[in-house]
Amino acid sequence: MKRVITYGTFDLLHYGHINLLRQAKALGDYLIVACSTDDFNWNEKHKRCYFTYEQRKTLLEAIRYVDLVIPEGSWEQKYTDVKEYHIDIFTIGDDWAGKFDFLKTEGVDVVYLPRTPEISTTQIKNSLHSE
């Protein structure tokens, strides 16, 4: 069984997120989604979320492509998650291209998936703010 992991905030869940999760699941048999906690988003990413971690987790768990949702609490967690969950494939959007290649030394395939160009959470927030 191939185990895949991806990371993100997944606030204001939209079809770009669904596209990413569908593509991630197609890479293997079991998809783990590490969803950024509220503290991590605010303290490290400097993002304020509309939905709380628990709400975002509930939304992700309702998606058929997702097998398990875990909290992401630090940048360094990726290294330990790969070991703890016996990950075969690490995947994330191609806006992070090259940033996680260090995981290849752990025997993990690293795949950068194309973003859905016409949609993003930032775009949605900006659009709503300007109206």
N, CA, C and O atoms as a GROMACS GRO file, in nm:
protein
  524
    1MET      N    1   0.084  -0.118   0.000
    1MET     CA    2   0.000   0.000   0.000
    1MET      C    3   0.089   0.125   0.000
    1MET      O    4   0.178   0.138   0.084
    2LYS      N    5   0.065   0.216  -0.093
    2LYS     CA    6   0.141   0.341  -0.100
    2LYS      C    7   0.070   0.447  -0.017
    2LYS      O    8  -0.048   0.476  -0.036
    3ARG      N    9   0.148   0.506   0.076
    3ARG     CA   10   0.094   0.609   0.164
    3ARG      C   11   0.143   0.746   0.117
    3ARG      O   12   0.262   0.768   0.095
    4VAL      N   13   0.048   0.838   0.102
    4VAL     CA   14   0.074   0.972   0.051
    4VAL      C   15   0.040   1.073   0.160
    4VAL      O   16  -0.056   1.054   0.235
    5ILE      N   17   0.118   1.180   0.168
    5ILE     CA   18   0.087   1.288   0.262
    5ILE      C   19   0.095   1.422   0.191
    5ILE      O   20   0.179   1.443   0.104
    6THR      N   21   0.005   1.512   0.230
    6THR     CA   22   0.009   1.649   0.182
    6THR      C   23  -0.022   1.743   0.297
    6THR      O   24  -0.075   1.701   0.400
    7TYR      N   25   0.011   1.869   0.278
    7TYR     CA   26  -0.002   1.970   0.384
    7TYR      C   27  -0.072   2.093   0.331
    7TYR      O   28  -0.064   2.125   0.213
    8GLY      N   29  -0.140   2.162   0.421
    8GLY     CA   30  -0.201   2.288   0.383
    8GLY      C   31  -0.290   2.343   0.492
    8GLY      O   32  -0.315   2.279   0.594
    9THR      N   33  -0.338   2.463   0.468
    9THR     CA   34  -0.430   2.529   0.561
    9THR      C   35  -0.574   2.489   0.531
    9THR      O   36  -0.651   2.463   0.623
   10PHE      N   37  -0.609   2.484   0.403
   10PHE     CA   38  -0.741   2.442   0.358
   10PHE      C   39  -0.853   2.528   0.417
   10PHE      O   40  -0.958   2.476   0.456
   11ASP      N   41  -0.830   2.659   0.423
   11ASP     CA   42  -0.933   2.752   0.468
   11ASP      C   43  -1.019   2.791   0.348
   11ASP      O   44  -0.969   2.797   0.235
   12LEU      N   45  -1.145   2.816   0.370
   12LEU     CA   46  -1.239   2.847   0.262
   12LEU      C   47  -1.225   2.744   0.150
   12LEU      O   48  -1.196   2.777   0.035
   13LEU      N   49  -1.247   2.620   0.188
   13LEU     CA   50  -1.230   2.506   0.098
   13LEU      C   51  -1.297   2.532  -0.037
   13LEU      O   52  -1.413   2.573  -0.042
   14HIS      N   53  -1.223   2.508  -0.146
   14HIS     CA   54  -1.273   2.536  -0.280
   14HIS      C   55  -1.227   2.427  -0.377
   14HIS      O   56  -1.154   2.336  -0.338
   15TYR      N   57  -1.270   2.438  -0.503
   15TYR     CA   58  -1.240   2.331  -0.598
   15TYR      C   59  -1.092   2.317  -0.629
   15TYR      O   60  -1.050   2.210  -0.674
   16GLY      N   61  -1.012   2.419  -0.608
   16GLY     CA   62  -0.866   2.404  -0.621
   16GLY      C   63  -0.812   2.307  -0.517
   16GLY      O   64  -0.724   2.226  -0.547
   17HIS      N   65  -0.865   2.316  -0.394
   17HIS     CA   66  -0.826   2.221  -0.289
   17HIS      C   67  -0.867   2.080  -0.329
   17HIS      O   68  -0.791   1.984  -0.313
   18ILE      N   69  -0.990   2.068  -0.380
   18ILE     CA   70  -1.040   1.936  -0.419
   18ILE      C   71  -0.953   1.878  -0.530
   18ILE      O   72  -0.920   1.759  -0.527
   19ASN      N   73  -0.916   1.959  -0.627
   19ASN     CA   74  -0.827   1.912  -0.735
   19ASN      C   75  -0.695   1.860  -0.678
   19ASN      O   76  -0.647   1.754  -0.718
   20LEU      N   77  -0.637   1.933  -0.585
   20LEU     CA   78  -0.511   1.891  -0.522
   20LEU      C   79  -0.528   1.759  -0.449
   20LEU      O   80  -0.445   1.669  -0.463
   21LEU      N   81  -0.635   1.747  -0.372
   21LEU     CA   82  -0.658   1.624  -0.295
   21LEU      C   83  -0.687   1.506  -0.386
   21LEU      O   84  -0.642   1.394  -0.359
   22ARG      N   85  -0.760   1.529  -0.494
   22ARG     CA   86  -0.788   1.422  -0.591
   22ARG      C   87  -0.658   1.373  -0.655
   22ARG      O   88  -0.634   1.253  -0.665
   23GLN      N   89  -0.574   1.467  -0.697
   23GLN     CA   90  -0.446   1.431  -0.758
   23GLN      C   91  -0.354   1.360  -0.658
   23GLN      O   92  -0.284   1.265  -0.693
   24ALA      N   93  -0.354   1.407  -0.534
   24ALA     CA   94  -0.271   1.345  -0.431
   24ALA      C   95  -0.315   1.201  -0.406
   24ALA      O   96  -0.232   1.111  -0.397
   25LYS      N   97  -0.444   1.179  -0.395
   25LYS     CA   98  -0.496   1.044  -0.372
   25LYS      C   99  -0.462   0.952  -0.488
   25LYS      O  100  -0.436   0.833  -0.467
   26ALA      N  101  -0.463   1.004  -0.611
   26ALA     CA  102  -0.434   0.923  -0.729
   26ALA      C  103  -0.290   0.873  -0.730
   26ALA      O  104  -0.257   0.780  -0.804
   27LEU      N  105  -0.203   0.933  -0.649
   27LEU     CA  106  -0.063   0.890  -0.642
   27LEU      C  107  -0.043   0.763  -0.560
   27LEU      O  108   0.060   0.697  -0.571
   28GLY      N  109  -0.141   0.729  -0.477
   28GLY     CA  110  -0.124   0.613  -0.389
   28GLY      C  111  -0.257   0.557  -0.344
   28GLY      O  112  -0.361   0.576  -0.408
   29ASP      N  113  -0.251   0.485  -0.231
   29ASP     CA  114  -0.369   0.416  -0.180
   29ASP      C  115  -0.431   0.481  -0.058
   29ASP      O  116  -0.551   0.466  -0.033
   30TYR      N  117  -0.351   0.553   0.018
   30TYR     CA  118  -0.395   0.607   0.147
   30TYR      C  119  -0.344   0.750   0.157
   30TYR      O  120  -0.223   0.773   0.152
   31LEU      N  121  -0.436   0.847   0.171
   31LEU     CA  122  -0.398   0.988   0.175
   31LEU      C  123  -0.414   1.047   0.314
   31LEU      O  124  -0.522   1.046   0.372
   32ILE      N  125  -0.304   1.098   0.366
   32ILE     CA  126  -0.302   1.170   0.493
   32ILE      C  127  -0.291   1.318   0.461
   32ILE      O  128  -0.205   1.360   0.383
   33VAL      N  129  -0.378   1.398   0.522
   33VAL     CA  130  -0.373   1.543   0.504
   33VAL      C  131  -0.335   1.605   0.638
   33VAL      O  132  -0.404   1.588   0.738
   34ALA      N  133  -0.223   1.678   0.638
   34ALA     CA  134  -0.181   1.752   0.757
   34ALA      C  135  -0.235   1.894   0.741
   34ALA      O  136  -0.191   1.970   0.655
   35CYS      N  137  -0.330   1.928   0.826
   35CYS     CA  138  -0.398   2.058   0.820
   35CYS      C  139  -0.335   2.149   0.926
   35CYS      O  140  -0.325   2.112   1.043
   36SER      N  141  -0.294   2.266   0.884
   36SER     CA  142  -0.228   2.361   0.973
   36SER      C  143  -0.320   2.402   1.088
   36SER      O  144  -0.436   2.436   1.067
   37THR      N  145  -0.266   2.399   1.208
   37THR     CA  146  -0.343   2.441   1.325
   37THR      C  147  -0.358   2.593   1.325
   37THR      O  148  -0.288   2.664   1.253
   38ASP      N  149  -0.449   2.641   1.406
   38ASP     CA  150  -0.471   2.786   1.416
   38ASP      C  151  -0.345   2.856   1.466
   38ASP      O  152  -0.307   2.960   1.412
   39ASP      N  153  -0.281   2.801   1.568
   39ASP     CA  154  -0.158   2.862   1.622
   39ASP      C  155  -0.047   2.866   1.519
   39ASP      O  156   0.023   2.966   1.505
   40PHE      N  157  -0.029   2.756   1.446
   40PHE     CA  158   0.075   2.751   1.343
   40PHE      C  159   0.047   2.853   1.233
   40PHE      O  160   0.137   2.923   1.187
   41ASN      N  161  -0.078   2.861   1.191
   41ASN     CA  162  -0.114   2.959   1.088
   41ASN      C  163  -0.084   3.101   1.132
   41ASN      O  164  -0.030   3.180   1.055
   42TRP      N  165  -0.120   3.134   1.255
   42TRP     CA  166  -0.102   3.271   1.302
   42TRP      C  167   0.044   3.301   1.336
   42TRP      O  168   0.099   3.402   1.291
   43ASN      N  169   0.107   3.214   1.413
   43ASN     CA  170   0.242   3.242   1.463
   43ASN      C  171   0.353   3.223   1.360
   43ASN      O  172   0.452   3.295   1.363
   44GLU      N  173   0.337   3.127   1.270
   44GLU     CA  174   0.444   3.096   1.174
   44GLU      C  175   0.413   3.141   1.031
   44GLU      O  176   0.501   3.191   0.961
   45LYS      N  177   0.289   3.123   0.989
   45LYS     CA  178   0.253   3.158   0.852
   45LYS      C  179   0.197   3.301   0.842
   45LYS      O  180   0.184   3.357   0.734
   46HIS      N  181   0.164   3.357   0.959
   46HIS     CA  182   0.106   3.492   0.966
   46HIS      C  183  -0.023   3.502   0.885
   46HIS      O  184  -0.047   3.600   0.814
   47LYS      N  185  -0.105   3.397   0.898
   47LYS     CA  186  -0.235   3.390   0.830
   47LYS      C  187  -0.345   3.384   0.934
   47LYS      O  188  -0.332   3.317   1.037
   48ARG      N  189  -0.451   3.454   0.907
   48ARG     CA  190  -0.569   3.444   0.991
   48ARG      C  191  -0.674   3.366   0.912
   48ARG      O  192  -0.708   3.403   0.799
   49CYS      N  193  -0.725   3.260   0.969
   49CYS     CA  194  -0.821   3.175   0.901
   49CYS      C  195  -0.964   3.216   0.933
   49CYS      O  196  -0.994   3.268   1.041
   50TYR      N  197  -1.051   3.193   0.836
   50TYR     CA  198  -1.193   3.216   0.857
   50TYR      C  199  -1.250   3.103   0.944
   50TYR      O  200  -1.323   3.127   1.040
   51PHE      N  201  -1.215   2.978   0.908
   51PHE     CA  202  -1.261   2.862   0.982
   51PHE      C  203  -1.154   2.816   1.081
   51PHE      O  204  -1.035   2.828   1.053
   52THR      N  205  -1.196   2.764   1.195
   52THR     CA  206  -1.102   2.711   1.294
   52THR      C  207  -1.041   2.581   1.242
   52THR      O  208  -1.089   2.522   1.145
   53TYR      N  209  -0.935   2.537   1.309
   53TYR     CA  210  -0.874   2.409   1.273
   53TYR      C  211  -0.978   2.298   1.277
   53TYR      O  212  -0.987   2.219   1.183
   54GLU      N  213  -1.056   2.290   1.383
   54GLU     CA  214  -1.154   2.181   1.397
   54GLU      C  215  -1.256   2.184   1.284
   54GLU      O  216  -1.297   2.078   1.235
   55GLN      N  217  -1.299   2.302   1.242
   55GLN     CA  218  -1.393   2.313   1.132
   55GLN      C  219  -1.328   2.269   1.001
   55GLN      O  220  -1.390   2.198   0.922
   56ARG      N  221  -1.204   2.312   0.977
   56ARG     CA  222  -1.134   2.274   0.854
   56ARG      C  223  -1.108   2.123   0.853
   56ARG      O  224  -1.118   2.059   0.748
   57LYS      N  225  -1.076   2.068   0.968
   57LYS     CA  226  -1.054   1.923   0.980
   57LYS      C  227  -1.182   1.847   0.945
   57LYS      O  228  -1.178   1.748   0.872
   58THR      N  229  -1.295   1.893   0.997
   58THR     CA  230  -1.424   1.829   0.968
   58THR      C  231  -1.455   1.833   0.820
   58THR      O  232  -1.502   1.734   0.763
   59LEU      N  233  -1.430   1.947   0.755
   59LEU     CA  234  -1.452   1.958   0.610
   59LEU      C  235  -1.364   1.859   0.534
   59LEU      O  236  -1.410   1.791   0.444
   60LEU      N  237  -1.237   1.853   0.571
   60LEU     CA  238  -1.144   1.762   0.503
   60LEU      C  239  -1.184   1.616   0.521
   60LEU      O  240  -1.174   1.536   0.428
   61GLU      N  241  -1.228   1.581   0.641
   61GLU     CA  242  -1.268   1.443   0.668
   61GLU      C  243  -1.389   1.401   0.586
   61GLU      O  244  -1.412   1.282   0.565
   62ALA      N  245  -1.467   1.496   0.539
   62ALA     CA  246  -1.587   1.466   0.460
   62ALA      C  247  -1.554   1.442   0.312
   62ALA      O  248  -1.642   1.402   0.236
   63ILE      N  249  -1.431   1.464   0.273
   63ILE     CA  250  -1.392   1.448   0.133
   63ILE      C  251  -1.349   1.304   0.109
   63ILE      O  252  -1.268   1.249   0.184
   64ARG      N  253  -1.402   1.243   0.006
   64ARG     CA  254  -1.381   1.100  -0.018
   64ARG      C  255  -1.236   1.064  -0.046
   64ARG      O  256  -1.197   0.949  -0.026
   65TYR      N  257  -1.155   1.158  -0.091
   65TYR     CA  258  -1.015   1.128  -0.122
   65TYR      C  259  -0.928   1.119   0.004
   65TYR      O  260  -0.819   1.061   0.000
   66VAL      N  261  -0.975   1.174   0.114
   66VAL     CA  262  -0.896   1.188   0.236
   66VAL      C  263  -0.922   1.070   0.330
   66VAL      O  264  -1.036   1.040   0.363
   67ASP      N  265  -0.814   1.003   0.371
   67ASP     CA  266  -0.827   0.890   0.462
   67ASP      C  267  -0.802   0.928   0.608
   67ASP      O  268  -0.860   0.869   0.698
   68LEU      N  269  -0.715   1.026   0.631
   68LEU     CA  270  -0.681   1.066   0.767
   68LEU      C  271  -0.639   1.212   0.766
   68LEU      O  272  -0.567   1.256   0.676
   69VAL      N  273  -0.685   1.289   0.866
   69VAL     CA  274  -0.644   1.427   0.884
   69VAL      C  275  -0.569   1.437   1.015
   69VAL      O  276  -0.617   1.392   1.119
   70ILE      N  277  -0.450   1.497   1.009
   70ILE     CA  278  -0.368   1.518   1.129
   70ILE      C  279  -0.336   1.667   1.139
   70ILE      O  280  -0.340   1.738   1.039
   71PRO      N  281  -0.305   1.716   1.260
   71PRO     CA  282  -0.269   1.856   1.274
   71PRO      C  283  -0.125   1.883   1.232
   71PRO      O  284  -0.036   1.803   1.260
   72GLU      N  285  -0.104   1.995   1.164
   72GLU     CA  286   0.032   2.041   1.134
   72GLU      C  287   0.062   2.156   1.229
   72GLU      O  288  -0.004   2.260   1.225
   73GLY      N  289   0.162   2.137   1.313
   73GLY     CA  290   0.196   2.236   1.415
   73GLY      C  291   0.330   2.303   1.399
   73GLY      O  292   0.362   2.396   1.472
   74SER      N  293   0.413   2.255   1.302
   74SER     CA  294   0.544   2.317   1.281
   74SER      C  295   0.596   2.281   1.142
   74SER      O  296   0.552   2.184   1.080
   75TRP      N  297   0.691   2.362   1.095
   75TRP     CA  298   0.755   2.334   0.966
   75TRP      C  299   0.834   2.204   0.972
   75TRP      O  300   0.836   2.127   0.876
   76GLU      N  301   0.899   2.179   1.086
   76GLU     CA  302   0.987   2.061   1.102
   76GLU      C  303   0.910   1.930   1.106
   76GLU      O  304   0.968   1.823   1.087
   77GLN      N  305   0.782   1.938   1.129
   77GLN     CA  306   0.698   1.818   1.145
   77GLN      C  307   0.701   1.727   1.022
   77GLN      O  308   0.682   1.606   1.034
   78LYS      N  309   0.724   1.784   0.906
   78LYS     CA  310   0.721   1.704   0.783
   78LYS      C  311   0.819   1.587   0.791
   78LYS      O  312   0.787   1.476   0.751
   79TYR      N  313   0.937   1.613   0.842
   79TYR     CA  314   1.039   1.510   0.855
   79TYR      C  315   0.991   1.396   0.947
   79TYR      O  316   1.007   1.278   0.915
   80THR      N  317   0.934   1.432   1.062
   80THR     CA  318   0.889   1.329   1.156
   80THR      C  319   0.764   1.256   1.106
   80THR      O  320   0.749   1.136   1.130
   81ASP      N  321   0.674   1.328   1.039
   81ASP     CA  322   0.554   1.263   0.985
   81ASP      C  323   0.588   1.155   0.883
   81ASP      O  324   0.527   1.049   0.881
   82VAL      N  325   0.687   1.183   0.799
   82VAL     CA  326   0.729   1.086   0.697
   82VAL      C  327   0.770   0.955   0.763
   82VAL      O  328   0.738   0.847   0.713
   83LYS      N  329   0.839   0.964   0.874
   83LYS     CA  330   0.882   0.843   0.946
   83LYS      C  331   0.766   0.779   1.023
   83LYS      O  332   0.743   0.659   1.014
   84GLU      N  333   0.694   0.861   1.098
   84GLU     CA  334   0.587   0.809   1.184
   84GLU      C  335   0.475   0.740   1.106
   84GLU      O  336   0.422   0.638   1.150
   85TYR      N  337   0.440   0.795   0.991
   85TYR     CA  338   0.328   0.741   0.913
   85TYR      C  339   0.373   0.654   0.796
   85TYR      O  340   0.291   0.614   0.713
   86HIS      N  341   0.504   0.625   0.788
   86HIS     CA  342   0.559   0.537   0.684
   86HIS      C  343   0.518   0.584   0.544
   86HIS      O  344   0.460   0.509   0.466
   87ILE      N  345   0.550   0.709   0.517
   87ILE     CA  346   0.508   0.775   0.393
   87ILE      C  347   0.595   0.731   0.276
   87ILE      O  348   0.718   0.722   0.288
   88ASP      N  349   0.530   0.705   0.164
   88ASP     CA  350   0.600   0.673   0.039
   88ASP      C  351   0.611   0.796  -0.052
   88ASP      O  352   0.711   0.813  -0.122
   89ILE      N  353   0.507   0.881  -0.049
   89ILE     CA  354   0.503   0.996  -0.138
   89ILE      C  355   0.460   1.120  -0.060
   89ILE      O  356   0.356   1.121   0.006
   90PHE      N  357   0.541   1.223  -0.068
   90PHE     CA  358   0.509   1.355  -0.014
   90PHE      C  359   0.466   1.441  -0.131
   90PHE      O  360   0.538   1.449  -0.232
   91THR      N  361   0.352   1.507  -0.121
   91THR     CA  362   0.308   1.593  -0.230
   91THR      C  363   0.252   1.723  -0.175
   91THR      O  364   0.197   1.729  -0.065
   92ILE      N  365   0.267   1.827  -0.257
   92ILE     CA  366   0.221   1.961  -0.219
   92ILE      C  367   0.212   2.042  -0.348
   92ILE      O  368   0.264   1.999  -0.451
   93GLY      N  369   0.148   2.157  -0.343
   93GLY     CA  370   0.135   2.240  -0.461
   93GLY      C  371   0.268   2.287  -0.517
   93GLY      O  372   0.366   2.302  -0.444
   94ASP      N  373   0.271   2.309  -0.649
   94ASP     CA  374   0.397   2.345  -0.714
   94ASP      C  375   0.447   2.486  -0.681
   94ASP      O  376   0.555   2.525  -0.725
   95ASP      N  377   0.369   2.562  -0.605
   95ASP     CA  378   0.420   2.691  -0.557
   95ASP      C  379   0.530   2.669  -0.452
   95ASP      O  380   0.600   2.764  -0.415
   96TRP      N  381   0.546   2.546  -0.406
   96TRP     CA  382   0.652   2.509  -0.310
   96TRP      C  383   0.765   2.432  -0.379
   96TRP      O  384   0.849   2.374  -0.311
   97ALA      N  385   0.768   2.431  -0.511
   97ALA     CA  386   0.865   2.350  -0.586
   97ALA      C  387   1.007   2.365  -0.532
   97ALA      O  388   1.059   2.476  -0.518
   98GLY      N  389   1.069   2.250  -0.503
   98GLY     CA  390   1.206   2.244  -0.457
   98GLY      C  391   1.224   2.257  -0.307
   98GLY      O  392   1.328   2.218  -0.254
   99LYS      N  393   1.126   2.309  -0.237
   99LYS     CA  394   1.141   2.338  -0.093
   99LYS      C  395   1.147   2.213  -0.005
   99LYS      O  396   1.200   2.217   0.106
  100PHE      N  397   1.092   2.103  -0.054
  100PHE     CA  398   1.087   1.982   0.028
  100PHE      C  399   1.165   1.866  -0.032
  100PHE      O  400   1.144   1.750   0.004
  101ASP      N  401   1.255   1.896  -0.124
  101ASP     CA  402   1.337   1.793  -0.186
  101ASP      C  403   1.424   1.718  -0.085
  101ASP      O  404   1.466   1.606  -0.111
  102PHE      N  405   1.451   1.781   0.030
  102PHE     CA  406   1.533   1.716   0.133
  102PHE      C  407   1.469   1.585   0.182
  102PHE      O  408   1.539   1.500   0.236
  103LEU      N  409   1.339   1.569   0.164
  103LEU     CA  410   1.272   1.446   0.206
  103LEU      C  411   1.310   1.327   0.119
  103LEU      O  412   1.291   1.212   0.159
  104LYS      N  413   1.362   1.353   0.001
  104LYS     CA  414   1.405   1.245  -0.088
  104LYS      C  415   1.514   1.161  -0.022
  104LYS      O  416   1.526   1.042  -0.050
  105THR      N  417   1.595   1.222   0.065
  105THR     CA  418   1.702   1.148   0.133
  105THR      C  419   1.645   1.046   0.231
  105THR      O  420   1.718   0.958   0.279
  106GLU      N  421   1.516   1.058   0.261
  106GLU     CA  422   1.449   0.962   0.350
  106GLU      C  423   1.381   0.851   0.270
  106GLU      O  424   1.308   0.769   0.327
  107GLY      N  425   1.406   0.847   0.139
  107GLY     CA  426   1.346   0.744   0.055
  107GLY      C  427   1.203   0.774   0.014
  107GLY      O  428   1.129   0.684  -0.026
  108VAL      N  429   1.165   0.900   0.023
  108VAL     CA  430   1.029   0.942  -0.010
  108VAL      C  431   1.029   1.009  -0.147
  108VAL      O  432   1.116   1.091  -0.176
  109ASP      N  433   0.932   0.974  -0.231
  109ASP     CA  434   0.913   1.047  -0.356
  109ASP      C  435   0.849   1.180  -0.323
  109ASP      O  436   0.754   1.186  -0.244
  110VAL      N  437   0.900   1.288  -0.381
  110VAL     CA  438   0.844   1.422  -0.360
  110VAL      C  439   0.783   1.468  -0.492
  110VAL      O  440   0.851   1.475  -0.594
  111VAL      N  441   0.654   1.498  -0.487
  111VAL     CA  442   0.579   1.536  -0.607
  111VAL      C  443   0.515   1.672  -0.584
  111VAL      O  444   0.442   1.692  -0.486
  112TYR      N  445   0.543   1.766  -0.674
  112TYR     CA  446   0.483   1.899  -0.668
  112TYR      C  447   0.369   1.904  -0.770
  112TYR      O  448   0.392   1.895  -0.891
  113LEU      N  449   0.249   1.917  -0.721
  113LEU     CA  450   0.130   1.914  -0.807
  113LEU      C  451   0.095   2.054  -0.857
  113LEU      O  452   0.111   2.153  -0.784
  114PRO      N  453   0.046   2.063  -0.981
  114PRO     CA  454   0.008   2.194  -1.035
  114PRO      C  455  -0.113   2.251  -0.961
  114PRO      O  456  -0.209   2.181  -0.931
  115ARG      N  457  -0.104   2.380  -0.933
  115ARG     CA  458  -0.217   2.449  -0.870
  115ARG      C  459  -0.326   2.472  -0.974
  115ARG      O  460  -0.299   2.474  -1.094
  116THR      N  461  -0.448   2.490  -0.927
  116THR     CA  462  -0.557   2.529  -1.015
  116THR      C  463  -0.544   2.681  -1.032
  116THR      O  464  -0.572   2.756  -0.938
  117PRO      N  465  -0.503   2.728  -1.149
  117PRO     CA  466  -0.460   2.867  -1.164
  117PRO      C  467  -0.567   2.973  -1.140
  117PRO      O  468  -0.535   3.084  -1.098
  118GLU      N  469  -0.691   2.940  -1.166
  118GLU     CA  470  -0.794   3.044  -1.158
  118GLU      C  471  -0.858   3.060  -1.021
  118GLU      O  472  -0.952   3.138  -1.006
  119ILE      N  473  -0.807   2.987  -0.919
  119ILE     CA  474  -0.869   2.997  -0.787
  119ILE      C  475  -0.765   2.984  -0.677
  119ILE      O  476  -0.670   2.906  -0.689
  120SER      N  477  -0.782   3.060  -0.570
  120SER     CA  478  -0.700   3.046  -0.450
  120SER      C  479  -0.777   3.108  -0.334
  120SER      O  480  -0.864   3.192  -0.354
  121THR      N  481  -0.744   3.066  -0.213
  121THR     CA  482  -0.809   3.122  -0.094
  121THR      C  483  -0.779   3.271  -0.084
  121THR      O  484  -0.866   3.350  -0.049
  122THR      N  485  -0.655   3.309  -0.114
  122THR     CA  486  -0.618   3.451  -0.109
  122THR      C  487  -0.703   3.531  -0.206
  122THR      O  488  -0.751   3.640  -0.173
  123GLN      N  489  -0.723   3.478  -0.326
  123GLN     CA  490  -0.805   3.545  -0.426
  123GLN      C  491  -0.949   3.562  -0.376
  123GLN      O  492  -1.009   3.668  -0.394
  124ILE      N  493  -1.003   3.457  -0.314
  124ILE     CA  494  -1.140   3.464  -0.262
  124ILE      C  495  -1.149   3.571  -0.153
  124ILE      O  496  -1.240   3.653  -0.154
  125LYS      N  497  -1.054   3.569  -0.060
  125LYS     CA  498  -1.055   3.667   0.049
  125LYS      C  499  -1.043   3.810  -0.004
  125LYS      O  500  -1.114   3.900   0.040
  126ASN      N  501  -0.953   3.831  -0.100
  126ASN     CA  502  -0.936   3.963  -0.158
  126ASN      C  503  -1.062   4.009  -0.230
  126ASN      O  504  -1.102   4.125  -0.219
  127SER      N  505  -1.124   3.919  -0.302
  127SER     CA  506  -1.246   3.952  -0.376
  127SER      C  507  -1.359   3.988  -0.280
  127SER      O  508  -1.430   4.086  -0.304
  128LEU      N  509  -1.375   3.913  -0.176
  128LEU     CA  510  -1.480   3.941  -0.077
  128LEU      C  511  -1.454   4.072  -0.004
  128LEU      O  512  -1.547   4.147   0.028
  129HIS      N  513  -1.327   4.099   0.023
  129HIS     CA  514  -1.288   4.220   0.095
  129HIS      C  515  -1.313   4.345   0.012
  129HIS      O  516  -1.347   4.450   0.066
  130SER      N  517  -1.297   4.335  -0.119
  130SER     CA  518  -1.311   4.451  -0.207
  130SER      C  519  -1.456   4.483  -0.242
  130SER      O  520  -1.485   4.589  -0.296
  131GLU      N  521  -1.547   4.391  -0.211
  131GLU     CA  522  -1.690   4.416  -0.244
  131GLU      C  523  -1.757   4.498  -0.138
  131GLU      O  524  -1.876   4.528  -0.149
   0.00000   0.00000   0.00000
